[in-house]
Amino acid sequence: MIRLTVLYNLPAGADEAEYLAWRRANHADYVNGMPGVLRSDFARVESISPSSSVPAYRFQTTVDWPDYDSYAAAFLNEQAQADLRKNLERLGDYLFVVSEILND
């Protein structure tokens, strides 16, 4: 299984409530509607360990596909990348991690 994890912050001055409303409705449907998606989750980071550390990112999205080819077909195609560039305009700093899940 391939998991895309996106860690990110909103830009300074962004309206978090407005963003959450958009992310939970419009964008959730978009993510879940991508071909081959097995599961997706959206979370707000509340804390990290050790507890004296400050989280570097406020939000986390994970999206799972059954294999790399499914991920690539859904996420790395020209239209998905164009959509991504548009959606990134809503974000501040971010980090994308693509992982192969190795446990059964």
NORURKA-V631722 format. One record per helix or strand of 2 or more residues. SS is the DSSP state (@ for helix, = for strand). FROM is the first residue (numbers start at 0). TO is the last residue. If there is no record, write none. Layout:
# NORURKA-V631722
SS|FROM|TO / SS|FROM|TO
This chain:
# NORURKA-V631722
=|1|9 / @|15|31 / =|36|43 / =|58|64 / @|67|74 / @|77|87 / =|90|99
